[in-house]
């Protein structure tokens, strides 16, 4: 029987179109891909570290490293970004029409320590003058790690959307909102901002920030056993993104999508998802680190370059 000597690793992460080409063989390693809920991945990694290669919360990674933990190693691959203005959801009959009205209110969130919540707290303070300490954050007890001192938390079990509909919160952070899948006249929820997309575009044009949520990590014990693994993982993501861009994934399905594709690539200088330690990526990661410090997660803003390994020979497209 012939034994295949090629090491095989399963990469776990969100089911994004730009990762369709991720499985395959690169630089002497073979990769499979298992689409999974990022939130489930992050909680599992924080609790029992079961995965060798996976997408990971950038805020949680920065917090771990600031606390001296080095059991995971990140490469500067950022597969998930999202603007956060449009994730603030409220009930249709609510009087809340601006994030500026959220001071002193209750906001439901999946996990207080998640990257999205960190971005939103920073956004509320920077853009709307709302002190995040005045807000009660409604969330479950099964958190990835303990919240810092000063956080006002009301532990309640249940999906954020359900907590909002039941009146336990004034707003929520909504990512996949089931209510939005209903016909418009049947919906009970709406975004806080009537035109969140226009606000997000203006924010990007003014700040240059397209918030990074996740990075890619390899367990440190694993990559030490397999020299070259970090480079192979990075090459897999670079190749998958290049293939998605070449095929213009998603642009042939929806009406006007080709025009939207061209417009978005123009806005983002040809690459909406830049990898590598580009000046822009350093700035965005540094902004998140600043929010983590202001919110009590870390004591000092770290050296951004020291947080990531740059494998030799990988062209991230910088």
C-alpha positions in Angstrom: 0.0 0.0 0.0 1.3 3.4 -1.0 1.3 5.9 1.9 0.8 9.5 1.0 3.4 11.5 2.9 1.7 14.9 2.4 0.5 16.4 5.7 -3.2 17.2 5.6 -4.9 19.9 7.7 -8.5 21.0 8.0 -9.0 24.8 8.0 -12.2 25.9 9.8 -13.8 29.2 9.1 -16.8 31.2 7.9 -18.5 30.1 4.7 -17.4 33.1 2.5 -17.5 33.1 -1.3 -13.9 34.2 -1.5 -12.8 31.0 0.2 -14.3 28.6 -2.3 -10.9 27.9 -3.7 -9.3 27.3 -0.3 -9.0 23.5 -0.4 -6.1 22.0 -2.2 -2.3 21.4 -2.0 0.1 24.2 -1.5 3.8 24.2 -0.6 3.9 20.6 0.4 0.7 20.6 2.5 -2.8 19.6 1.7 -5.8 21.5 3.0 -9.5 20.8 3.4 -12.0 23.3 4.5 -14.9 22.9 6.9 -17.3 25.9 6.9 -18.4 26.6 10.5 -20.0 29.3 12.6 -17.1 31.7 13.5 -18.6 32.3 16.9 -18.6 28.5 17.6 -15.0 28.3 16.4 -13.9 31.1 18.7 -15.6 29.8 21.8 -14.2 26.3 21.2 -10.7 27.7 20.7 -10.8 29.8 23.8 -12.1 26.9 25.9 -10.3 23.8 24.6 -8.1 24.7 21.6 -9.4 21.8 19.4 -8.4 23.2 15.9 -5.0 23.3 14.3 -5.8 26.0 11.7 -8.8 28.4 11.8 -10.3 31.8 11.5 -10.1 33.6 14.8 -11.5 36.7 16.5 -9.0 39.6 16.0 -10.0 41.3 19.3 -9.6 38.0 21.2 -6.3 37.4 19.6 -5.0 40.8 20.5 -6.2 40.3 24.1 -4.5 36.9 24.4 -1.2 38.3 23.1 -1.4 41.3 25.4 -1.9 39.0 28.3 1.2 37.0 27.4 -0.5 34.0 25.8 1.2 32.7 22.7 -0.5 29.3 22.1 -1.8 30.6 18.7 0.1 32.4 16.0 -1.6 34.7 13.5 -0.7 35.4 9.9 -1.8 38.7 8.4 -4.8 37.3 6.6 -8.1 39.0 7.4 -11.0 37.0 5.8 -13.8 38.9 7.5 -14.5 42.6 7.6 -17.7 44.5 8.1 -18.9 48.0 8.8 -20.9 48.1 12.0 -23.3 51.1 11.7 -25.8 48.8 10.0 -25.6 46.0 12.6 -27.4 48.2 15.2 -31.0 46.9 15.1 -34.1 48.1 17.0 -37.9 47.5 16.9 -39.9 49.2 14.1 -41.9 51.2 16.6 -38.8 52.4 18.6 -38.1 56.1 18.9 -34.4 55.4 18.3 -33.3 56.7 14.9 -29.6 57.4 15.6 -26.8 55.6 17.5 -26.5 58.9 19.5 -29.7 57.9 21.3 -28.2 54.7 22.7 -26.6 56.2 25.8 -28.1 54.7 28.9 -30.0 52.1 26.9 -29.8 48.3 26.8 -28.0 46.6 23.8 -28.2 42.8 23.3 -25.0 41.2 22.0 -23.9 37.6 21.5 -20.6 38.0 23.4 -19.4 41.1 25.2 -15.8 40.4 24.2 -16.4 39.8 20.5 -14.6 42.0 17.9 -17.9 43.4 16.6 -19.0 44.6 20.0 -15.5 46.2 20.5 -15.9 48.1 17.2 -19.4 49.2 18.1 -18.4 50.5 21.5 -15.6 52.5 19.9 -17.8 53.7 17.1 -20.5 54.9 19.6 -17.9 56.9 21.5 -15.9 58.3 18.6 -18.7 59.1 16.2 -21.8 59.7 18.4 -20.4 60.8 21.8 -22.0 57.9 23.6 -20.1 56.5 26.6 -20.1 52.7 26.3 -20.1 52.5 30.1 -23.5 54.1 30.2 -24.9 51.2 28.2 -26.2 47.9 29.7 -25.0 45.0 27.5 -27.4 42.1 27.6 -25.7 38.8 26.9 -25.4 35.2 27.9 -23.2 33.8 30.6 -21.2 31.6 28.3 -18.6 34.3 27.3 -15.3 33.6 25.6 -13.5 35.2 28.5 -14.3 37.5 31.4 -15.3 41.1 30.7 -13.1 43.9 32.0 -14.0 45.9 35.1 -16.3 48.7 34.3 -18.5 46.8 31.9 -22.2 47.0 32.8 -23.6 43.6 31.9 -27.0 42.0 32.4 -26.7 38.2 31.9 -29.8 36.9 30.0 -30.0 33.8 27.9 -31.5 33.8 24.4 -30.8 35.0 20.9 -30.2 38.7 20.6 -33.0 39.1 18.2 -35.4 37.4 20.6 -34.3 39.5 23.5 -34.9 42.6 21.5 -38.3 41.5 20.3 -39.3 40.6 23.9 -38.4 44.0 25.1 -35.4 43.0 27.2 -33.2 45.3 25.1 -33.6 48.6 23.2 -31.3 47.6 20.4 -29.1 44.6 19.4 -26.1 43.8 17.3 -27.6 41.9 14.5 -25.5 40.0 11.9 -28.0 37.6 10.3 -31.4 38.9 11.3 -34.2 36.4 10.7 -36.8 39.1 10.8 -35.2 40.7 7.8 -35.9 37.6 5.7 -39.7 38.3 6.0 -41.7 40.4 3.5 -41.2 44.1 4.4 -44.7 44.6 5.7 -44.3 41.7 8.2 -41.0 42.8 9.7 -40.9 43.8 13.4 -37.3 45.1 13.3 -35.3 47.7 11.4 -31.8 49.2 11.4 -31.3 52.1 13.8 -30.0 54.2 10.9 -32.5 54.5 8.0 -29.6 54.6 5.5 -26.8 52.7 7.1 -24.9 52.1 3.9 -24.6 55.8 3.1 -23.3 56.4 6.6 -20.8 53.6 6.4 -19.5 54.8 3.0 -19.1 58.3 4.4 -17.3 56.9 7.5 -14.9 55.0 5.2 -14.2 57.9 3.0 -13.4 60.1 6.0 -11.4 57.6 8.1 -10.1 54.9 5.7 -11.3 52.3 8.2 -13.1 49.1 6.9 -13.2 47.3 10.2 -11.3 44.0 10.4 -13.1 41.3 12.5 -11.1 38.1 12.1 -7.6 36.9 11.4 -6.2 33.4 10.6 -4.3 31.5 13.3 -2.4 28.3 13.6 -1.8 26.6 16.9 1.7 27.4 17.9 2.6 23.8 18.8 1.4 22.6 15.4 3.4 25.0 13.2 6.5 24.4 15.3 6.1 20.7 14.4 5.5 21.5 10.7 8.0 24.2 9.4 6.5 25.8 6.4 2.9 25.4 7.5 2.3 29.1 8.1 3.4 29.9 4.6 1.3 27.2 3.1 -1.8 28.4 5.0 -1.1 32.0 3.9 -0.7 30.9 0.2 -4.0 29.0 0.4 -5.9 32.2 1.4 -4.0 34.3 -1.2 -4.8 31.9 -4.0 -8.4 31.5 -3.0 -8.9 35.3 -2.9 -7.1 35.7 -6.3 -9.4 33.1 -7.8 -12.5 34.7 -6.4 -11.5 38.1 -7.7 -10.7 36.7 -11.2 -14.1 35.0 -11.4 -15.9 38.1 -9.9 -17.7 35.8 -7.5 -21.3 36.9 -7.0 -21.4 39.4 -9.8 -23.4 37.3 -12.2 -26.3 36.5 -10.0 -28.0 39.7 -9.0 -29.2 42.5 -11.3 -26.7 45.4 -11.5 -24.2 43.3 -9.5 -21.5 43.8 -12.2 -21.8 47.6 -11.7 -21.7 47.2 -8.0 -18.6 45.0 -8.2 -16.8 47.7 -10.3 -17.9 50.5 -8.0 -16.8 48.7 -4.8 -13.4 47.8 -6.2 -13.0 51.5 -7.2 -13.9 52.7 -3.7 -11.4 50.3 -2.1 -8.5 50.8 -4.5 -8.8 47.5 -6.2 -8.9 45.2 -3.2 -11.7 45.3 -0.6 -10.0 42.6 1.5 -6.3 43.4 1.6 -4.0 40.9 3.3 -0.6 41.5 4.6 0.7 44.2 6.9 -0.1 47.1 4.6 -0.1 50.6 6.1 -3.9 50.5 6.0 -4.1 47.2 7.8 -1.7 48.4 10.4 -3.8 51.4 11.0 -7.1 49.4 11.3 -5.6 46.8 13.6 -4.1 49.7 15.7 -7.5 51.3 15.9 -9.0 48.2 17.2 -6.2 47.8 19.7 -6.8 51.3 20.9 -10.4 50.5 21.5 -9.4 47.4 23.5 -7.2 49.5 25.6 -9.8 52.2 26.2 -12.4 49.5 27.1 -10.1 47.8 29.6 -9.2 44.6 27.8 -5.5 45.4 27.4 -3.1 47.7 29.3 -1.0 48.9 26.3 -1.3 49.1 22.6 1.0 46.4 21.2 3.6 46.7 18.4 1.3 45.6 15.5 4.1 44.1 13.4 5.0 41.8 16.4 1.5 40.3 16.5 1.8 38.5 13.1 4.2 36.2 11.4 5.0 37.2 7.8 5.9 33.9 6.1 8.8 34.3 3.6 8.0 34.2 0.0 4.3 35.0 0.2 3.1 37.9 -1.9 0.0 39.2 -0.1 -0.6 41.8 -2.8 0.9 44.7 -0.8 
